[in-house]
Amino acid sequence: MPDSLDDLVPPWQRPTPLGYGQGAKEAQFVAAPLLAAAALGLAGVVAGAKDELFLLSGPTLLVLVLSAMALIFSIQLAYHSRKFLYSRQDVYDWHDLADDEQQQRVLRRQQFNDYQTWRKYNNMANRLFNTGTVLLAFGVAAALAPGDDSSQQGWRWVAAGIVLACAIGEIYWQHELKRQVNDRAAHSGRTSGQGGSG
């Protein structure tokens, strides 16, 4: 619905890019629970095995548990933040605003404030999700590194090296995605993107 109050400050807020809220939701409510379960499952395997099967079973457990906790906290923050993300059209759908400019101003400011809350907690959730995925990769690499009693040590070292290389690649990928989103936000005149800086 067109808005006759386009000159009002603050403006209606929107994610940059527009699908960012939905994309974050998929990562935080689909991928994060699965990855947290994988981290805890692997931690159970490492904890239940003989120490000699793993190169560093204690540190491996620590990294896997930290990964799971980061992913679980990202889910909690995402759930909290999602309550504050809604569009201008949602406001018009739920409120009768015909000719009530004062009510429109109040709701516009409320949407602006709620959007800032969403952005704050969603960015925190994204940072925890990204941290959790990288920690999980490091935990998997550590679990693959063979201990003294491990059979097929060469294969396990190769597998650990592949996962470690992918973890480093993931760090680079996350940084590039954050930069691209923030660059896009800067070019569109937004104060910041949702790449995780704010």
Secondary structure, 3 states (H helix, E strand, C coil): CCCCCCCCCCCCCCCCCCCHHHHHHHHHHHHHHHHHHHHHHHHHHHHHCCHHHECCHHHHHHHHHHHHHHHHHHHHHHHHHHCCCCCHHHHHHHCCCCCCHHHHHHHHHHHHHHHHHHHHHHHHHHHHHHHHHHHHHHHHHHHHCECCCCCCHHHHHHHHHHHHHHHHHHHHHHHHHHHHHHHHHHHCCCCCCCCCCC
